Amino acid sequence: MTTIGPDEDAFLRESSRVFLLGTRADGSPTGWPMVGLYPGGALEFSTYGTSQKVRDFARNPAAACVVAPVDGERALVLRGTCSVVEGQHAPTTAATSPLVDVPVADGIAEGAQARMRSGKRVVLRFVPDGAKFVAGYATSPSEPADG
């Protein structure tokens, strides 16, 4: 794995469909589909402060992410650490337009923003220390996977 270079940085800024991976208390792997926002240097996620993932990462910050655009021909696999950003309830990115690669039903974004303002949600920050592109998943069911 390499560090974040210009290609990885551009990919992260354009893609917000992320699978966040961590470990349970017994050491077994677990994961969550998330919307990941990349202001640069780290991915940020919004989640409830009482969620299991918050407890999991407080116990063991080792994490991985798979950034996999719906219409992509490659994904980016990241390893690093994930932790709660104390006192921060909304991601650093000040996105004012809806994300184009993750469809969100009407009212969902507004509800999440209200819960962020209320303090019920917290920010998880994933700081990568390695990255690798992987190819091979097809963009439609009729296309064969290569690689």
Secondary structure by P-SEA (a helix, b strand, c coil): cccccaaaaaaaaaccbbbbbbbccccbbbbbbccccccccbbbbbbbcccaaaaaaaacccbbbbbccccccbbbbbbbbbbbccccccccccccccccccccccaaaaaaaaaaaaccbbbbbbbbcbbbbbccccccccccccc
